[in-house]
Every structure is written in C-alpha cells, then in structure tokens.
Amino acid sequence: MKKSIAVFLCILLISITSLTLISCSDDDWKEDGLYDLTLPTLGEDGWYMVFEDDFNGNTLNEGIVFGDGYEGNREIWTTSPHSQRWASDDENKPEQACYWCPETVSVKDGTLQIKSYYSSNHVCPDGTCPKEGRFTGGIETRAIVGDQSDNKGTSDELLFAQAFGYFEVRVKFPKANGLWSAFWLQSSNMRKVGAEGVDGTEIDVFESAFIKNKKKMGHALLWNGYGEYAKVEDHIVDTGKNLYDGYHTYALKWTPLYYVFYIDGVPTWASTGGGVSHVKEFLRLTVEIDAGDGYGPHGQRIGKFDKDSNSVFYVDYVKVWQNSFYAQYEIPDEAFAGDLDLAN
C-alpha cells in the first residue's frame, strides 16, 4: 500500500470514528447539522448525471441515457447469477428452495419486470434449474467470472460500478407473502476484514420484507463479509403510508463521510455505519423467496410463498448521479490488504 493511501486511511478512519461516536441513537441522524439530509439537485453543487434507465425497450440495455462525460460500458445490466439462491430449510421438501433464473426477468411496457412463481415443470435454456421449485430473479451491473453457481461472487466482471453518488429507483412491490425485493449496492471486496466497511459495504437501499405491516421499510449496511466477522447496522422506518400501494421511490445519497436514505424524497435514515465504503460498488435489483420458513430480512415474518402466486416486481426507472467533488476520496480495491472471507 502506498504511504499516501495509508495516511489517508488513518485520517479517514479517525474522522469516521468521531462521527460514529456522536451517532449513538436511532434519532441522532435527524439532528440539525449532523448530516446534510437534502436531496441533491442535478447541475448544482457538483452533481451530474451518470446514467438514467427508463427501460423503454424490449430487452435490458436498450435506451439507457448516459451523461455527457460517461466513458464506460454501454451494456451495464445482466441477469443475477443463474443458480440456487437459498436451499430449502426442510431437506424433505427440496421444492422450497429459491432459484434465480433469467427466465423470470423481462422488459416490457416501459418497465423491468421480475416474476416470482412456483413451477412443477420449469424449463430454462441451459438446464441449470430443477424442474420443480420456486423461481425468481434479478438484474445487476456485474457478471460472475468462473463458477456460476457461486451467487455471492468471488470474482466479478464489473459492468458498471461507482463509489459515492446518488442512486434512485421507482418501483412497485408485489402484494404477496413469502418474498422480498431489494435495491442494493455491493462489492466482493466487502468480504475482506480489517478495514471495517471502508473497503466495501453491502448497502441495502431497501428490502421489502414488510408485507405484514405495509407502512414500514428496512434499510441496512453490512460489512466484513457474512461469516464470523460480519457486522450489520439496520434501520426500520414507519412511513405512515402503504408502500405496497402503487409506485414509490427509494434513494441513497452516498458521500465520503455518510449515507442518507430516502423514501419518496423524504430522508428516512442516515448513518456512518462501518466507516463508509470508499470503493466502487455494483448495483443490484433482486427478488428472493423464503426457504419455507416464512422469514425474510430484518427478522420479519413474511409468510410462506403461495404455490399459486404469480407475482411481479416492477421497476420504472433507475437513476445514478455523481458528484465531481467525491472522486478524490475513492480508494482502489487493491489498496486494502487481506483475503476475502469465503466462509459464507
């Protein structure tokens, strides 16, 4: 590691520790001056558009509008890893396993649509999935390299990734038991331990595990992988409105010093949890089905998925902006020592 990077990391961690110490209760994030909770405005204070995807086509990667300075990949989306996502919690009922299959993902009528269903006669092009089971899927801006069955990804091709910025989606949840959708950012690097969340954090902008109380929503930060060193900070907010009724927007403002989460343009949480990631992360929009136990994230009872359910998660658009003042704080993955925690 270069000395300049090492010195910067030390200063950064000290600064973030100070912020974390004063952010010690559920309501601290709302206090005046602790965080800038305002929504960014495109074209002001350094904010510029990276891309906007309204899914106005027949397939992924059609009609994406990129900002004037964008020089990356033009095909940024692929379907989530074609593999088993969750094994059944009952070995005698293997059909309760959840599989991600590209056959569940489509683009039509100006939306991305992800179906979730049970089938006893499922067919996918390469035969990865079993004939009987629970099937759903997702899209993301990275492709798995090597073993396609490893849906966490130990080696990734980043089709699009960004450190810091503003990320917004407009979505409509399916009204069904036993499943949850999510918009999240992640990097394989978040499975390293030693630099807390600075070397990568799973950022869950939302996880829709609240079919039993439709006014609530969950945000979460996860770092140090998913094994014995894993750390989590989450927040459940009661919005006072039915989030399963029609479309709503969910957004993240990720700065070098903190995260701010928004629902329908209203700030619902802010945090420095994990020390704030300073590495590029890819985007994910996914749906998952319970493994037969009726539980989802945030310890929520989401009910068991109905075999007769044929539910659809709709995504109207994805917007990604960046701030010209943030680039200087990005740290490359290779600057962090250590190996990935592959235990989980």
N, C-alpha and C positions, 0 to 999 in steps of 0.2 A: 504494500500500500504506500502510495506516495505520502511524504511527510505533510504536504499541504492539505491533502484529503484527511489524514489522521487528525491534524489540528482542527480542521473544520468540524469533524465528527465530535470531537471532545467539546467544542464550544456549543455545538448544536444540542448534544445530549444534556449539557448543563442547563441550557436555556429551556429545553423541553421539561426537564425535571422541575424547574421552578414553576412553569405553567401548570404541571400536573399537581403540584403541592397545593396550589390555590384553587384547583378544580376538584373539590372533595365531596360535593353533594350533588344530588340529582338536579337541583335548581341553580347551581352555581353558573352554569353555562348561560343563563338568561341575564346575568348581572351586567349592567351597563359597563362597557369598556373592556370586558374580558375577551370577547370575540366580536369581530365585525360580522353581524348577522344579516347584513343587507344582501340582496340578490345582486349579482354583477350585471352591468349594462354593456351590451356589445358595442365596441367602439370607444368606450370610456375607460380611463384608469388602466390602460394596458390590455384590456380584454379584446380578443379577436377570435373569429370562428375557425375551427379546425375542420369539422365536417358536420353536416346535418343529413340524416337519412329519414325520409318520409315513407319509405317502402312503396313508392309509386312505380311498381313494375310487376313482373311475373316471377322473378327469382331474386335471390339475395344479390347484393352488389349492383343492382340496377338503379340508376338515377341518383346516386349519392352526390350531394353538393359539397365540394371541398373548398376550403378557404384559399384565397389567392396565393398564400405562401406555402401551401401544402406540397411536400415533395415525396411523400411516402407511397405505400401500396395503394392502388385504386380498388383492389378487391380485398376488403378488410374483414369480411364475415365468412365464417364457415360454421357448419353444424357442430354441436357439442359432441364429445367423444362417443362413438358408437359402441356402447358396452353396457354391462350391468352397472347401475349406479348404486343400488342398495340390494343386498341379499335379503331374502325373507327372514323375519325373526322366528319363524317356525320351520324347522327343517322338513317337516312333514307336509308343508304347503309351499313348495318352491314357486308356485304361480304367483305368490305375493311379492316376489322380487320386483324391483323397479328397473326398467331398462331405458336408456336414452337411444333413440333411433331417429335417423334423419327423415324417415318416412312420416314422422309426426309434425314436421316443420314445413310451412308453405308461406308464400307471399301472394296475397290477392286482395282486391278491393281496397287498396291503399293501406294495408296493414300486414304486419308479420303475425302469423297465426301458429300457435303451438297447441296441438291437440293432446289430450290425455285420455287413455281408454284401456279397457281390458279386452284381450282377444284370445280366443282359443284356436285361432287359425291365422296367426300373424305371419306375414311374409316380408322380408327385407332383401334388398338386392344381393348382398354378399353373404347372407345366411348367418350373420353374427347373432341375431336374436333367436330365442327359442320360439316354438310355435305358440305356446301358451304363456301368458304373463301380463304384466302391467307395463304400458308403453307411454313414453312422453319424450321430451327433448329440450333443445335449446340452441342458441347461437352464441358465438364468441369470436373474439378477434385474435385467437391463437390457434394453431394446429398442433396436435400431438406428434412428436417425432419418435419413431420406434414403436414400442409396444402400445398398440391402440387400446388395449383392454385396461390400461392404467389411466383412469379418468382424472386423476389428480395432476398428472403430467410431471414427469421427471426431466423431460427435455422438450422444450417448446419452440416452435417457429412463431415468432410474434408478427402477426399480420398488421396489427396496429397496437401500439402501447404508448402510454403517456404518463409522465409524473406531474402531478398537480393539475389544476384546471377546474372547469365547471362541466358537470355531466347531468343531463336531464332526459327523462323519458316520460312519455304519456302512454298509460296502459289501462286495460280493463281486465279485472280478475275474473276467473271462472267462479261461479257460486256452487262449489262442490266440496264435499268432505274429502279428507284424506290426501290433499295435495297442497303444495305451496309453490308460488312463483317467486323469483328474486331477480334483482338487478344488482350485480356485484362486480367489483374490480379485484384483480388478483395477480400475483406473480409467483412463479415457482420459488423464487428467492425468499418468499415469506416463510419457507420451511427451514431456513437457516436459524440458528440460535446464536446469541452472543451480542447482538446489537439491538435487541428488543424489536420493535416494529419499524425502526428506521430502515432496515434492509428489506422491508416488504411486509405489507399488512393486507389481509383479506378485508375489504371494505364492503359491507353489505348495505347498500343504499336503502333497500327494503327487502323484507321477507314476509310474504303474505300468509302467515300462519294463524290468522285470527278470524276464521270462518265462524267461530262461536261468539265472537264479540267484534262485529264488523267495523266498529269505530276506532279500533286500535291498530297499531302498526309497529313493527320492530326494525331497529337499526342495530348494526353490530360491527365490531372491529375484532379481528383475530390475528395473532402473530405467534412466532416461534413454532410454527407447524401445528400438527394435530396430535402429537404424541405426548410424552410425559412433560415436556417443557411448554406446552401450549398455554397461551393466555388469551382471555376473552374479556371484552367490555361491551355490554349491550344496553339498549335503552328501548323501553316500550312506551309509546305515547298514545294517549287517548285524544283523538282529533275532534270528537264531538259530532262527526258526520259519518255516514255509511260509505266506507271506502270500496265496498263491493257493488255499489250502485253507479254504473256508468264509468267514464274515463276520469282518471286523476293523474296529476304529475308528481314525480318523485325526483329529487335532485340532490347533488352533492357539490359543495364548494370545498375543494381540497387545496389548501395553501401550504407553504413550507412549515407553518407553525401550528396549524389546527385543521380540523374538519368541521364543516357545518352541513347539516342535513335539512331538507325542505320537503314539505308535502303541500301541493297546490300553492306554492310560492311562499308558504309560511315556515319560518325556521322551527324545527321540532327537536333538534338536539345539536350540540356542539361538543367537541372533545379533542384532547391531545393524546388519547389512548394509545399506548405502545410507543409513543415518542414521535409519531407521524412518519409515514413512509416517504422516502426520498428517492425511490427507484421507479422506473417505468412499470406500469401495470396494464394488463389487458382487460377488456370488457366482457361481461357475460350476462345474458338474459336467458334464464332457465326455468324449467318446471320440474318438480320432483313429487313422487308419490310415496306415501307412508309404506313401511315394510310389513304392514299387517298389525302393527302395534297401536295405530291411531294417534301417534305423536309426531309433531313437527318441531322446527327450531324454536328457541326461546322457551322450551319446556311446555309448549302449548298442546292441548288436546285438540287435534284437528279432525277426529273421527276416522273411520275406515273408508277407504275408497270403494264406491259402489260399482259392482261389475257392469251395471247397466249405464253408468255415467259416460258421457262423451263430451268432455268439457274442453273449452278453448280459452287460451290466454292470448289476448290481443295487444299488440304493441303498435301504437300510432306513429311514433317517431322517436329518434334518438338524436340528441344534440350534444356536441362536445366543443367546448371553447378552451382557450388557453390564455395565460397572462404573460406578457412579454417580460415582466419583472421576475418571474419564477425560475426561468431556465438556469440561472446561475447556481441554484441550490440543488439541482438534480445530481445524484451520485450514481455512477455505473455499478451494475451488479457485481462486477469483478473486484470492486474496491473492498468488498466485505469478505473476510476470511471465514473458513468453516465449510462444512458439508451440509447437504440437505438432510433433514430428519425424515427418513423414509419409512419410519415405523408405522405410520398411519396415514 
